Amino acid sequence: TAPGPRSYTTLRDEAVKLFNSLQQLESERDPVPLMQGVLQTCLDLPPLVDEIYCQLVKQTTEPLAPGGQGDLHYWQLLTCMSCTFLPSPPVLRFLHFHLDRTENRFPASEMAKYACFIREALGKTKGRECVPSLEEILVLMQRQEMICTVHCPGAPACSVAISSHTTAEEVAQELVSRLGLSQSPNLFALYEQSRRREQPVGSATLLADVLTRFE
């Protein structure tokens, strides 16, 4: 299930807990739930976003085993952070310097590939209503896109590749083009349906947030 409401203590205490989570991440066999927990805390407590970015930059600078499992777990969480939150301008500048330095020191490495992906993500991220779903975290760890299935009235279900930044309007436009309805005078929108209700998805809504709610 998606993360629910949490109770928190002071920012200082929560920062310590997050630091401990990052230490645990290095040796975690299944890091996905731990990553989602860190992201949820940052969503609930925005002042900690910069703190986690700085901690992740620190952990990925001069690692004991560059490109090892622990190092890549930190890069993977940094990837998820970059698709969910924008840091403050000073931290963003520091982060870009770190990404450039990594690509220069380890060209063609997995770390450099994550650095490139993160830089592109930061140029598109505007903030999220929900943290990434478990499925989204898994695909972000592989620097891939998710496959979203959309059911169209009078037509077969369509599979659409989406990123963390894809909006409902972009998917609707792609489906209109695929179905040959570009010249239609009608308006088209996406709807999300649950057992209790059906409602339109706002054109600027991120599909990834909708998928998290379904999870």
C-alpha positions as CSV (number, residue, x, y, z in Angstrom):
1,T,0.0,0.0,0.0
2,A,1.1,3.6,-0.4
3,P,2.6,5.3,2.6
4,G,-0.1,6.7,5.0
5,P,0.0,9.6,7.4
6,R,2.9,9.6,9.8
7,S,3.6,11.2,13.2
8,Y,6.9,13.1,13.4
9,T,9.0,14.5,16.2
10,T,11.4,17.4,15.9
11,L,13.1,18.2,12.6
12,R,16.5,17.5,14.3
13,D,15.3,14.0,15.4
14,E,13.9,13.3,12.0
15,A,17.1,14.3,10.4
16,V,19.0,11.9,12.6
17,K,16.6,9.1,11.7
18,L,17.0,9.9,8.0
19,F,20.8,9.8,8.4
20,N,20.5,6.4,10.0
21,S,18.3,5.2,7.2
22,L,20.9,6.3,4.7
23,Q,23.6,4.3,6.6
24,Q,21.3,1.3,6.4
25,L,20.7,1.8,2.7
26,E,24.2,0.9,1.8
27,S,23.9,-2.7,2.9
28,E,20.1,-3.2,2.3
29,R,19.3,-6.1,0.1
30,D,15.9,-4.7,-0.9
31,P,16.4,-0.9,-0.8
32,V,13.0,0.1,-2.4
33,P,10.8,0.4,0.8
34,L,13.6,2.2,2.6
35,M,14.0,4.7,-0.3
36,Q,10.2,5.3,-0.4
37,G,10.3,5.9,3.4
38,V,13.0,8.6,3.0
39,L,11.1,10.2,0.1
40,Q,7.8,10.2,2.2
41,T,9.6,11.9,5.1
42,C,11.0,14.6,2.8
43,L,7.5,15.1,1.2
44,D,6.0,15.5,4.7
45,L,8.8,17.7,6.1
46,P,10.1,19.9,3.2
47,P,12.9,21.5,5.3
48,L,14.7,18.1,5.2
49,V,14.9,18.0,1.4
50,D,18.2,20.0,1.3
51,E,19.6,17.9,4.1
52,I,19.1,14.7,2.3
53,Y,20.5,16.0,-0.9
54,C,23.6,17.2,0.9
55,Q,23.9,13.8,2.7
56,L,23.6,11.9,-0.6
57,V,26.2,14.1,-2.3
58,K,28.5,13.4,0.7
59,Q,27.9,9.7,0.5
60,T,28.6,9.6,-3.3
61,T,31.8,11.6,-3.0
62,E,35.0,9.5,-2.6
63,P,33.1,6.3,-1.8
64,L,35.2,3.3,-0.6
65,A,34.0,1.2,-3.6
66,P,33.0,3.4,-6.5
67,G,30.3,1.7,-8.5
68,G,29.7,-0.9,-5.8
69,Q,26.3,-1.9,-4.6
70,G,26.2,0.5,-1.7
71,D,27.4,3.4,-3.8
72,L,24.8,2.7,-6.5
73,H,22.0,2.5,-3.8
74,Y,22.9,6.1,-2.9
75,W,22.9,7.1,-6.6
76,Q,19.5,5.4,-7.1
77,L,18.0,7.3,-4.1
78,L,19.5,10.5,-5.5
79,T,17.8,9.7,-8.8
80,C,14.4,9.3,-7.0
81,M,15.0,12.5,-5.1
82,S,15.7,14.4,-8.4
83,C,12.4,13.2,-9.9
84,T,10.4,14.3,-6.8
85,F,12.0,17.4,-5.2
86,L,14.0,20.4,-6.3
87,P,16.6,21.5,-3.7
88,S,17.1,25.2,-2.9
89,P,19.2,27.2,-5.4
90,P,22.5,27.0,-3.4
91,V,22.1,23.2,-3.0
92,L,21.1,22.8,-6.6
93,R,24.3,24.5,-7.7
94,F,26.4,22.3,-5.4
95,L,24.6,19.2,-6.8
96,H,25.3,20.2,-10.4
97,F,28.9,20.6,-9.5
98,H,28.9,17.1,-8.0
99,L,27.2,15.6,-11.1
100,D,29.8,17.3,-13.4
101,R,32.7,16.1,-11.3
102,T,31.4,12.5,-11.2
103,E,31.0,12.4,-15.0
104,N,34.5,13.8,-15.5
105,R,36.1,11.4,-13.0
106,F,34.2,8.2,-14.0
107,P,33.2,8.6,-17.7
108,A,31.0,5.8,-19.1
109,S,30.5,4.4,-15.5
110,E,27.1,3.6,-13.9
111,M,27.6,6.6,-11.7
112,A,28.1,8.9,-14.7
113,K,24.9,7.5,-16.3
114,Y,23.0,8.2,-13.1
115,A,24.5,11.7,-13.0
116,C,23.4,12.4,-16.5
117,F,19.9,11.1,-15.8
118,I,19.6,13.2,-12.6
119,R,20.7,16.4,-14.4
120,E,18.0,15.9,-17.0
121,A,15.4,15.1,-14.3
122,L,16.2,18.3,-12.4
123,G,15.4,20.3,-15.5
124,K,11.9,18.9,-15.5
125,T,10.9,18.4,-11.9
126,K,8.4,20.8,-10.5
127,G,7.4,19.0,-7.3
128,R,5.1,16.0,-6.6
129,E,1.8,15.5,-4.8
130,C,2.9,11.9,-3.9
131,V,6.2,10.1,-3.5
132,P,7.1,7.7,-6.3
133,S,5.3,4.3,-6.1
134,L,7.3,1.2,-5.5
135,E,7.0,0.4,-9.2
136,E,8.3,3.8,-10.1
137,I,11.2,3.5,-7.8
138,L,12.1,0.2,-9.4
139,V,12.1,1.7,-12.9
140,L,14.0,4.8,-11.8
141,M,16.7,2.6,-10.3
142,Q,17.2,1.3,-13.8
143,R,16.8,4.7,-15.4
144,Q,13.8,3.5,-17.4
145,E,10.2,4.5,-18.0
146,M,7.0,3.0,-16.7
147,I,4.3,1.5,-18.8
148,C,0.9,2.9,-18.2
149,T,-2.2,1.1,-19.5
150,V,-5.1,3.4,-20.6
151,H,-8.5,1.9,-21.4
152,C,-10.2,3.8,-24.3
153,P,-14.0,3.5,-25.0
154,G,-14.6,1.7,-28.2
155,A,-10.9,0.8,-28.7
156,P,-8.4,-1.7,-27.3
157,A,-6.4,-0.7,-24.2
158,C,-3.3,1.3,-25.0
159,S,0.0,1.0,-23.3
160,V,1.9,4.3,-23.0
161,A,5.5,4.8,-21.7
162,I,5.6,7.6,-19.2
163,S,8.3,9.2,-17.0
164,S,8.0,10.8,-13.6
165,H,7.3,14.1,-15.5
166,T,4.6,13.0,-17.9
167,T,1.3,14.9,-17.6
168,A,-2.2,13.7,-18.2
169,E,-2.5,16.1,-21.1
170,E,0.6,14.7,-22.8
171,V,-0.8,11.1,-22.6
172,A,-4.2,12.2,-23.9
173,Q,-2.6,14.0,-26.8
174,E,-0.5,10.9,-27.7
175,L,-3.6,8.7,-27.5
176,V,-5.6,11.1,-29.7
177,S,-2.8,10.9,-32.3
178,R,-2.6,7.1,-32.1
179,L,-6.3,6.7,-32.5
180,G,-6.4,9.0,-35.5
181,L,-8.7,11.5,-33.8
182,S,-6.5,14.6,-34.3
183,Q,-9.1,16.3,-36.5
184,S,-12.0,15.5,-34.2
185,P,-13.8,18.6,-32.8
186,N,-14.3,16.7,-29.5
187,L,-12.3,17.3,-26.3
188,F,-10.4,14.4,-24.7
189,A,-9.3,13.8,-21.2
190,L,-8.1,11.0,-19.0
191,Y,-10.3,9.7,-16.1
192,E,-9.3,7.7,-13.1
193,Q,-11.8,5.2,-11.8
194,S,-12.1,3.4,-8.5
195,R,-14.8,1.4,-7.0
196,R,-16.6,4.4,-5.6
197,R,-16.0,7.1,-8.2
198,E,-14.8,8.2,-11.5
199,Q,-13.3,11.6,-12.0
200,P,-11.3,13.5,-14.7
201,V,-7.6,13.8,-14.2
202,G,-6.4,17.4,-14.4
203,S,-4.4,18.1,-17.6
204,A,-1.3,19.2,-15.6
205,T,-1.5,16.2,-13.2
206,L,1.5,13.9,-13.3
207,L,0.5,10.4,-14.2
208,A,3.1,9.0,-11.8
209,D,1.1,10.6,-8.9
210,V,-2.1,9.0,-10.1
211,L,-0.4,5.6,-10.2
212,T,1.0,6.1,-6.7
213,R,-2.6,6.7,-5.4
214,F,-3.7,3.5,-7.0
215,E,-0.9,1.6,-5.4
